Amino acid sequence: MSRTTRRLAVAAAAAATAVLLSAVPAAAHVEVEADGAQALAQDVELTFTAESESASAGITQLRVILPKGIAPSDVTYKDGPEGWKFATTDDGYTVKGPAVKVGGDAEHSVVVRQLPDAKELVFKTLQTYSDGKVDRWIELGESDDGHGHGHGNEAPVLELKAAAPGATTVSPTPSASPTPTPTPTTTQTGVSPTPQAADTEQDEDSGLSTGAWIGIAAAVLLVAGAVVLVVRRRGGAQQ
């Protein structure tokens, strides 16, 4: 084979390789990053980047399933694509809005009240496009083909450093306002009566009122009797 022929063969092989490589789609995925990713760290900002793998539709929604130890009420929205809104769900949250440009990535950030005491956190994510297609980034790292290679749908994972010395778990975020304790009714003496005492006082008040009425009735009867006696005496004297 001449030198010219070999050069043509190498050039043809290189061109064929370039065509094949360009025909393979880029491996899209979702990533999560955080400065100060440490167990039990507080007010940590997490940034999620969802890469697009569609050549015809834009990303319109990301649904994130929170790992154990992070409640939806502990997450607040910080930033995201223009026009996107944040809403909590039973197991995490969603951010959605107008489709980003075709081929564009969707990046958003949230703040977590406190990271749990763990070595890593898995954030399973569902990525929806404007044409209705859904990419499910929910596979765990150990789900591979037996040769150390995953299936291409791994969920984003955040590695955590060990907790700082003395770090403790803060109290959970209240899910609802506590029920107010009933304020006891105060009497003139400043002591709240028990139900039994209140019933006794009521009975005593009722008894005094009844006795007063009996006394008034007795006095009226006595006066009436005296009047009748006087009238009879005067009538007997006139006869």
C-alpha positions in Angstrom: 0.0 0.0 0.0 1.4 3.3 -1.0 1.9 6.2 1.3 -0.8 8.2 -0.4 -3.2 5.3 -0.1 -2.4 4.9 3.6 -3.1 8.7 4.2 -6.4 8.5 2.4 -7.4 5.4 4.5 -6.4 7.2 7.8 -8.3 10.3 6.7 -11.4 8.3 5.8 -11.3 6.5 9.2 -11.0 9.7 11.1 -13.9 11.2 9.2 -16.0 8.1 9.9 -15.1 8.3 13.6 -16.1 11.9 13.8 -19.5 11.1 12.2 -20.1 8.3 14.6 -19.1 10.4 17.6 -21.4 13.3 16.5 -24.3 10.9 16.1 -24.0 9.8 19.8 -26.1 12.1 22.0 -24.4 13.7 25.0 -25.0 12.0 28.3 -27.5 14.2 30.1 -28.0 14.1 33.9 -28.9 16.2 36.9 -26.3 17.4 39.3 -26.5 18.8 42.8 -23.8 20.9 44.5 -23.4 22.8 47.7 -20.7 24.8 49.5 -20.3 23.6 53.0 -21.9 20.2 52.3 -21.4 18.8 55.8 -23.6 16.7 58.0 -25.8 18.7 60.4 -24.8 22.0 58.7 -27.6 24.6 58.8 -29.0 26.9 56.1 -27.2 25.2 53.3 -27.8 26.3 49.7 -28.2 23.5 47.2 -27.8 24.1 43.5 -29.4 21.7 41.0 -28.5 21.7 37.3 -30.7 19.6 35.0 -29.1 19.1 31.6 -31.3 18.8 28.5 -31.3 15.8 26.2 -34.0 17.0 23.9 -33.4 18.7 20.5 -37.0 19.8 20.1 -38.5 20.7 23.6 -37.5 22.8 26.5 -37.5 21.8 30.2 -40.7 22.9 32.0 -40.6 21.2 35.4 -38.3 19.5 37.9 -39.8 17.4 40.7 -37.3 16.6 43.5 -37.9 13.8 46.0 -36.1 14.7 49.2 -34.0 12.2 51.1 -34.8 11.0 54.6 -34.0 13.6 57.1 -35.1 16.6 55.1 -38.8 17.6 55.3 -40.4 19.7 52.6 -41.1 22.4 55.2 -37.4 22.7 55.8 -36.7 23.8 52.2 -37.1 27.3 50.8 -36.8 28.4 47.2 -34.0 30.9 46.4 -33.6 31.1 42.6 -34.4 29.4 39.3 -35.3 30.0 35.6 -37.3 33.2 34.9 -41.0 32.7 35.7 -40.6 29.4 37.5 -42.6 28.8 40.7 -41.8 26.7 43.8 -44.3 24.4 45.6 -43.9 21.7 48.2 -45.2 18.2 47.8 -45.7 15.3 50.3 -42.3 13.9 49.6 -40.3 16.9 48.3 -41.0 19.9 46.0 -41.5 21.0 42.4 -40.2 24.0 40.4 -41.9 24.7 37.1 -42.7 27.4 34.7 -42.2 28.5 31.1 -40.0 26.2 29.0 -36.4 27.1 28.9 -34.8 27.3 25.5 -34.5 24.1 23.5 -31.2 22.4 24.5 -30.8 24.7 27.5 -30.1 23.5 31.1 -32.5 24.3 34.0 -30.7 25.5 37.1 -32.3 26.3 40.4 -31.3 26.6 44.0 -32.9 26.0 47.4 -31.9 26.5 51.0 -32.2 23.6 53.4 -32.7 24.4 57.1 -30.4 21.6 58.2 -28.7 18.7 56.5 -29.2 15.3 58.2 -26.4 13.3 59.8 -25.5 11.2 56.8 -22.6 10.4 54.4 -24.5 11.2 51.2 -27.9 12.4 50.2 -29.8 11.1 47.1 -32.2 13.5 45.4 -34.3 11.5 43.0 -35.5 13.9 40.2 -38.2 13.8 37.5 -37.4 16.2 34.6 -40.4 17.2 32.4 -40.2 18.7 28.9 -42.7 20.9 27.0 -43.6 17.9 24.8 -44.6 15.9 27.8 -41.5 13.7 27.9 -40.2 12.8 31.3 -36.6 11.9 32.2 -36.5 9.9 35.5 -33.2 10.4 37.3 -34.0 8.0 40.1 -31.5 5.1 39.8 -29.2 4.5 42.8 -25.5 4.3 42.3 -25.3 0.6 43.0 -27.7 -0.1 40.1 -25.2 -1.1 37.5 -24.6 -3.7 34.8 -22.2 -5.7 36.8 -19.2 -4.0 35.3 -19.3 -0.9 37.4 -21.3 1.1 34.9 -24.7 2.5 35.7 -27.7 2.6 33.5 -27.5 6.3 32.8 -30.4 7.4 35.0 -28.6 7.9 38.3 -30.2 10.2 40.7 -28.1 13.3 41.8 -26.1 12.6 44.9 -24.6 15.1 47.4 -21.6 13.8 49.3 -21.4 15.1 52.9 -18.4 15.7 55.1 -18.6 14.4 58.7 -20.4 16.7 61.2 -18.5 19.3 63.0 -17.6 18.6 66.6 -20.5 19.5 68.9 -23.0 19.8 66.1 -26.5 18.8 67.0 -29.8 18.3 65.4 -32.0 21.4 65.7 -35.7 21.1 66.6 -38.0 20.2 63.7 -39.8 23.0 61.9 -43.3 23.3 63.3 -45.8 22.0 60.8 -48.7 23.9 62.3 -49.3 26.5 65.1 -49.6 24.7 68.4 -53.0 24.6 70.0 -53.3 27.4 72.5 -53.8 26.3 76.1 -57.2 27.5 77.4 -56.9 30.4 79.8 -58.6 29.5 83.1 -61.4 31.8 84.3 -60.2 33.8 87.3 -62.5 34.5 90.3 -62.4 37.5 92.5 -59.9 35.7 94.8 -57.6 35.1 91.8 -57.9 31.3 92.0 -59.6 29.3 89.2 -62.3 27.1 90.7 -62.4 23.4 89.8 -65.6 22.1 88.1 -66.8 20.6 91.4 -66.2 23.9 93.2 -67.9 25.9 90.5 -71.0 23.6 90.8 -70.9 24.0 94.6 -70.8 27.8 94.3 -73.6 27.7 91.9 -75.7 25.6 94.2 -74.9 27.9 97.1 -75.9 31.0 95.1 -79.2 29.3 94.1 -79.9 28.3 97.8 -79.4 31.9 99.1 -81.8 33.3 96.5 -84.5 30.7 97.4 -84.1 31.4 101.1 -84.5 35.1 100.5 -87.7 34.6 98.6 -89.1 32.3 101.4 -88.3 35.0 104.0 -90.1 37.7 102.0 -93.1 35.4 101.5 -93.2 34.7 105.3 -93.1 38.4 106.1 -96.0 39.1 103.7 -98.1 36.3 105.3 -97.4 37.7 108.8 -98.4 41.2 107.8 -101.6 39.9 106.2 -102.4 37.9 109.3 -102.0 40.9 111.5 -104.2 43.0 109.3 -107.0 40.4 109.4 -106.7 40.1 113.2 -107.0 43.9 113.6 -110.0 44.0 111.4 -111.8 41.3 113.3 -111.1 42.9 116.7 -112.5 46.2 115.5 -115.6 44.5 114.1 -116.2 42.8 117.5 -115.8 46.0 119.4 -118.4 47.9 117.3 -121.0 45.1 118.0 
